[in-house]
């Protein structure tokens, strides 16, 4: 029993350094196996408990994370700290595509209102499509 609890504590400490939810699930499964070992004193029951709890927990976390991801263009403003930030327009590439300067790097951006502004200097980030910023020109 004590080995399961020690393993659970070690995985929990590792999770604190790595920051993944999956290791937290594995730690909880190992803790559950330790409780099963305490109650049933059978290695097969403990191992089965750890496997079932880890599998069920990982499937649940994976589904939960997938359901929280937004489908479609870009991320939501709640999830993306870049949304609402100002970028500086370097040059127009073609159509509604621009080259912008943001966070010390050059990015490609796509403007929703490219025809409304003739010589834009700045814009606001409204979202992302992959590594292309979605912007609204000033």
Secondary structure, 3 states (H helix, E strand, C coil): CHHHHHHHHHHHHHHHHHCCHHHHHHHHHHHHHHHHHHHHCCHHHHHHHHHHHHHHHHHHHHHHHHHHCCCCCCCCCCCCCCCCCEEEEEEEEECCEEEEEECCEEEEEEECCCCCCCCCCEEEEEEEECCEEEEEEC
